[in-house]
Amino acid sequence: MKKVKPTVMEALSPWGDPWDKAQTLQYLANELDKVAGRVGSTELTSFQANPTLGLSNVWELRDLKRYGLDVYCTGADWCVDTRKFREWCNGKIEVLKKTPRPKTLQQADQVARTLF
């Protein structure tokens, strides 16, 4: 069975639980740091960053600019700096922390607590 990994676009979608989206962003920042550690540079090309972020092509990476991520072009490829990515994730996480959870999820948590 293939393991499904979360993508950056899932974390940016308007649907879903804010807490899950915050955890996804934290996970992706950690995974991108691991890739940077293996490569030996904090500046990752689309070829290096896209599999971790769950993106299919360079244009999807470039489109993250509209969400405020500092993605830039160096020569023939688009790049992202892992330090800037973590700062961007932390900013998004702070906003998500202030977002209320949907009522159905809160009720499900209360029911789960009473059962255990």
Secondary structure as a PSIPRED ss2 file (coil, helix, strand):
# PSIPRED VFORMAT (PSIPRED V4.0)

   1 M C   1.000  0.000  0.000
   2 K C   1.000  0.000  0.000
   3 K C   1.000  0.000  0.000
   4 V C   1.000  0.000  0.000
   5 K C   1.000  0.000  0.000
   6 P C   1.000  0.000  0.000
   7 T C   1.000  0.000  0.000
   8 V H   0.000  1.000  0.000
   9 M H   0.000  1.000  0.000
  10 E H   0.000  1.000  0.000
  11 A H   0.000  1.000  0.000
  12 L H   0.000  1.000  0.000
  13 S C   1.000  0.000  0.000
  14 P C   1.000  0.000  0.000
  15 W C   1.000  0.000  0.000
  16 G C   1.000  0.000  0.000
  17 D C   1.000  0.000  0.000
  18 P H   0.000  1.000  0.000
  19 W H   0.000  1.000  0.000
  20 D H   0.000  1.000  0.000
  21 K H   0.000  1.000  0.000
  22 A H   0.000  1.000  0.000
  23 Q H   0.000  1.000  0.000
  24 T H   0.000  1.000  0.000
  25 L H   0.000  1.000  0.000
  26 Q H   0.000  1.000  0.000
  27 Y H   0.000  1.000  0.000
  28 L H   0.000  1.000  0.000
  29 A H   0.000  1.000  0.000
  30 N H   0.000  1.000  0.000
  31 E H   0.000  1.000  0.000
  32 L H   0.000  1.000  0.000
  33 D H   0.000  1.000  0.000
  34 K H   0.000  1.000  0.000
  35 V H   0.000  1.000  0.000
  36 A H   0.000  1.000  0.000
  37 G H   0.000  1.000  0.000
  38 R H   0.000  1.000  0.000
  39 V H   0.000  1.000  0.000
  40 G C   1.000  0.000  0.000
  41 S C   1.000  0.000  0.000
  42 T C   1.000  0.000  0.000
  43 E E   0.000  0.000  1.000
  44 L E   0.000  0.000  1.000
  45 T E   0.000  0.000  1.000
  46 S H   0.000  1.000  0.000
  47 F H   0.000  1.000  0.000
  48 Q H   0.000  1.000  0.000
  49 A H   0.000  1.000  0.000
  50 N H   0.000  1.000  0.000
  51 P H   0.000  1.000  0.000
  52 T H   0.000  1.000  0.000
  53 L H   0.000  1.000  0.000
  54 G C   1.000  0.000  0.000
  55 L C   1.000  0.000  0.000
  56 S C   1.000  0.000  0.000
  57 N C   1.000  0.000  0.000
  58 V H   0.000  1.000  0.000
  59 W H   0.000  1.000  0.000
  60 E H   0.000  1.000  0.000
  61 L H   0.000  1.000  0.000
  62 R H   0.000  1.000  0.000
  63 D H   0.000  1.000  0.000
  64 L H   0.000  1.000  0.000
  65 K H   0.000  1.000  0.000
  66 R H   0.000  1.000  0.000
  67 Y H   0.000  1.000  0.000
  68 G C   1.000  0.000  0.000
  69 L C   1.000  0.000  0.000
  70 D C   1.000  0.000  0.000
  71 V E   0.000  0.000  1.000
  72 Y E   0.000  0.000  1.000
  73 C E   0.000  0.000  1.000
  74 T E   0.000  0.000  1.000
  75 G C   1.000  0.000  0.000
  76 A C   1.000  0.000  0.000
  77 D E   0.000  0.000  1.000
  78 W E   0.000  0.000  1.000
  79 C E   0.000  0.000  1.000
  80 V E   0.000  0.000  1.000
  81 D E   0.000  0.000  1.000
  82 T H   0.000  1.000  0.000
  83 R H   0.000  1.000  0.000
  84 K H   0.000  1.000  0.000
  85 F H   0.000  1.000  0.000
  86 R H   0.000  1.000  0.000
  87 E H   0.000  1.000  0.000
  88 W H   0.000  1.000  0.000
  89 C H   0.000  1.000  0.000
  90 N H   0.000  1.000  0.000
  91 G H   0.000  1.000  0.000
  92 K H   0.000  1.000  0.000
  93 I H   0.000  1.000  0.000
  94 E H   0.000  1.000  0.000
  95 V H   0.000  1.000  0.000
  96 L H   0.000  1.000  0.000
  97 K H   0.000  1.000  0.000
  98 K H   0.000  1.000  0.000
  99 T C   1.000  0.000  0.000
 100 P C   1.000  0.000  0.000
 101 R C   1.000  0.000  0.000
 102 P C   1.000  0.000  0.000
 103 K H   0.000  1.000  0.000
 104 T H   0.000  1.000  0.000
 105 L H   0.000  1.000  0.000
 106 Q H   0.000  1.000  0.000
 107 Q H   0.000  1.000  0.000
 108 A H   0.000  1.000  0.000
 109 D H   0.000  1.000  0.000
 110 Q H   0.000  1.000  0.000
 111 V H   0.000  1.000  0.000
 112 A H   0.000  1.000  0.000
 113 R H   0.000  1.000  0.000
 114 T H   0.000  1.000  0.000
 115 L H   0.000  1.000  0.000
 116 F C   1.000  0.000  0.000
